[in-house]
Amino acid sequence: MNDIDDNPTPQGDLALQTVAMPRDTNPSGDIFGGWLVSQMDLAGMVTASEVAGGRVATVAIEGMAFLTPVHVGAVVSCYCDVLEIGRSSIRIVVEVWINSKHDGEPIKVTEGDFVFVAIDETGRTRAIKR
Ligand SMILES: CC(=O)SCCNC(=O)CCNC(=O)[C@H](O)C(C)(C)COP(=O)(O)OP(=O)(O)OC[C@H]1O[C@@H](n2cnc3c(N)ncnc32)[C@H](O)[C@@H]1OP(=O)(O)O
């Protein structure tokens, strides 16, 4: 995982942008980690589907850490960078960034390595065309 201080700008391309809503909070009013993972999975799926030219499934999520809380109303941006393309798999680092409530500076919230697999209509793996 990249160190937040060594990597002050997003890595990769913007794949998904959304707003953290009150419905995405737990009873204490904090945004759920699971909601963020869901957004990251969607962002990764968009990028992986483009690379794979069709249907993909998430096979693994590795090495995640939540670095800073997300507040309701924050614009949540997911950036994807393709790290590796195998026979059927695509490894993507997904980073989530928000802007600081105080000074508007971009802040990295979390990142994780997501592995997607290209699958056919029956759900079996398929080779990615290059
Ligand atoms: C967007 C969504 O659909 S989210 C839904 C949640 N995800 C799912 O339902 C997927 C459930 N899993 C599956 O259906 C199956 O595991 C499949 C079809 C994805 C893969 O089937 P497998 O029998 O594991 O395939 P196989 O062993 O050939 O591995 C396929 C590729 O995935 C890679 N892979 C498999 N497991 C892992 C893992 N845990 N971590 C990293 N890579 C992995 C393999 O290295 C291989 O890569 P390569 O083809 O580039 O060499």
The ligand as a Tripos MOL2 file, in Angstrom:
@<TRIPOS>MOLECULE
LIG
   51    53     1     0     0
SMALL
NO_CHARGES

@<TRIPOS>ATOM
      1 C1        -18.6690   -7.6150   -9.6750 C.3       1 LIG1
      2 C2        -19.1040   -8.9120   -9.0600 C.2       1 LIG1
      3 O1        -19.5640   -9.7870   -9.6760 O.2       1 LIG1
      4 S1        -18.8680   -9.0550   -7.3810 S.3       1 LIG1
      5 C3        -19.4810  -10.6350   -6.9100 C.3       1 LIG1
      6 C4        -18.5220  -11.2980   -6.0530 C.3       1 LIG1
      7 N1        -17.6620  -12.1240   -6.8310 N.am      1 LIG1
      8 C5        -18.0600  -13.3410   -7.2650 C.2       1 LIG1
      9 O2        -19.1830  -13.7530   -7.1510 O.2       1 LIG1
     10 C6        -16.9890  -14.1990   -7.8780 C.3       1 LIG1
     11 C7        -17.0360  -15.5920   -7.2660 C.3       1 LIG1
     12 N2        -15.8970  -16.3760   -7.7400 N.am      1 LIG1
     13 C8        -15.9800  -17.1050   -8.8760 C.2       1 LIG1
     14 O3        -17.0090  -17.2270   -9.5080 O.2       1 LIG1
     15 C9        -14.7050  -17.7750   -9.3180 C.3       1 LIG1
     16 O4        -13.7390  -17.6970   -8.2760 O.3       1 LIG1
     17 C10       -14.1120  -17.1080  -10.5960 C.3       1 LIG1
     18 C11       -14.9550  -17.5040  -11.8140 C.3       1 LIG1
     19 C12       -14.0720  -15.5780  -10.4930 C.3       1 LIG1
     20 C13       -12.6790  -17.5790  -10.8020 C.3       1 LIG1
     21 O5        -12.7050  -18.9650  -10.8060 O.3       1 LIG1
     22 P1        -11.3850  -19.7630  -10.3990 P.3       1 LIG1
     23 O6        -11.6910  -21.2150  -10.4910 O.co2     1 LIG1
     24 O7        -10.8540  -19.1970   -9.1270 O.co2     1 LIG1
     25 O8        -10.4460  -19.4030  -11.5940 O.3       1 LIG1
     26 P2         -8.8980  -19.5740  -11.6620 P.3       1 LIG1
     27 O9         -8.3300  -20.3510  -10.5180 O.co2     1 LIG1
     28 O10        -8.6360  -20.0580  -13.0670 O.co2     1 LIG1
     29 O11        -8.3570  -18.0800  -11.5050 O.3       1 LIG1
     30 C14        -8.6840  -17.1210  -12.4770 C.3       1 LIG1
     31 C15        -7.7400  -15.9480  -12.3170 C.3       1 LIG1
     32 O12        -8.0080  -15.3130  -11.0660 O.3       1 LIG1
     33 C16        -6.8190  -15.2460  -10.2740 C.3       1 LIG1
     34 N3         -7.2230  -15.4400   -8.8930 N.ar      1 LIG1
     35 C17        -8.0360  -16.3870   -8.4030 C.ar      1 LIG1
     36 N4         -8.1860  -16.2450   -7.0730 N.ar      1 LIG1
     37 C18        -7.4350  -15.1800   -6.7220 C.ar      1 LIG1
     38 C19        -7.1620  -14.5350   -5.4760 C.ar      1 LIG1
     39 N5         -7.7020  -14.9560   -4.3250 N.pl3     1 LIG1
     40 N6         -6.3510  -13.4770   -5.4910 N.ar      1 LIG1
     41 C20        -5.7860  -13.0150   -6.6310 C.ar      1 LIG1
     42 N7         -6.0140  -13.5850   -7.8590 N.ar      1 LIG1
     43 C21        -6.8160  -14.6560   -7.8830 C.ar      1 LIG1
     44 C22        -5.9370  -16.4150  -10.7780 C.3       1 LIG1
     45 O13        -4.5790  -16.1690  -10.5120 O.3       1 LIG1
     46 C23        -6.2580  -16.3710  -12.2640 C.3       1 LIG1
     47 O14        -5.5220  -15.3230  -12.8960 O.3       1 LIG1
     48 P3         -4.9870  -15.4350  -14.4290 P.3       1 LIG1
     49 O15        -6.0760  -16.0940  -15.2480 O.co2     1 LIG1
     50 O16        -4.7590  -14.0180  -14.8630 O.co2     1 LIG1
     51 O17        -3.7510  -16.2620  -14.3920 O.co2     1 LIG1
@<TRIPOS>BOND
     1     1     2 1
     2     2     3 2
     3     2     4 1
     4     4     5 1
     5     5     6 1
     6     6     7 1
     7     7     8 1
     8     8     9 2
     9     8    10 1
    10    10    11 1
    11    11    12 1
    12    12    13 1
    13    13    14 2
    14    13    15 1
    15    15    16 1
    16    15    17 1
    17    17    18 1
    18    17    19 1
    19    17    20 1
    20    20    21 1
    21    21    22 1
    22    22    23 2
    23    22    24 1
    24    22    25 1
    25    25    26 1
    26    26    27 2
    27    26    28 1
    28    26    29 1
    29    29    30 1
    30    30    31 1
    31    31    32 1
    32    31    46 1
    33    32    33 1
    34    33    34 1
    35    33    44 1
    36    34    35 ar
    37    34    43 ar
    38    35    36 ar
    39    36    37 ar
    40    37    38 ar
    41    37    43 ar
    42    38    39 1
    43    38    40 ar
    44    40    41 ar
    45    41    42 ar
    46    42    43 ar
    47    44    45 1
    48    44    46 1
    49    46    47 1
    50    47    48 1
    51    48    49 2
    52    48    50 1
    53    48    51 1
@<TRIPOS>SUBSTRUCTURE
     1 LIG1         1 GROUP 0 **** ****
